[in-house]
Amino acid sequence: MPDSVEIRLAELETRISFQEHALTEMSDALAAQRMETYRQTEMLQRALEELKTLRSQHAGEAGQRHAEAVGQH
């Protein structure tokens, strides 16, 4: 009987070890995903700021062309 208890205990220790390893891998994967999400968010924010700048410049240029065209008539 003690042998079966020892075998069962060893099996449980193996399972716990496997679960701890799996949790560590999932935690690492989650941390990496969070970093990737952060980088992508930063890139998107920069792209949006650049787009706003370009739109503003384009609107200013279009307004200037319009004013010049009106002034010519």
Stockholm file with secondary structure:
# STOCKHOLM 1.0

chainA/1-73         MPDSVEIRLAELETRISFQEHALTEMSDALAAQRMETYRQTEMLQRALEELKTLRSQHAGEAGQRHAEAVGQH
#=GR chainA/1-73 SS CHHHHHHHHHHHHHHHHHHHHHHHHHHHHHHHHHHHHHHHHHHHHHHHHHHHHHHHHHHHHHHHHHHHHHHHC
#=GC SS_cons        CHHHHHHHHHHHHHHHHHHHHHHHHHHHHHHHHHHHHHHHHHHHHHHHHHHHHHHHHHHHHHHHHHHHHHHHC
//
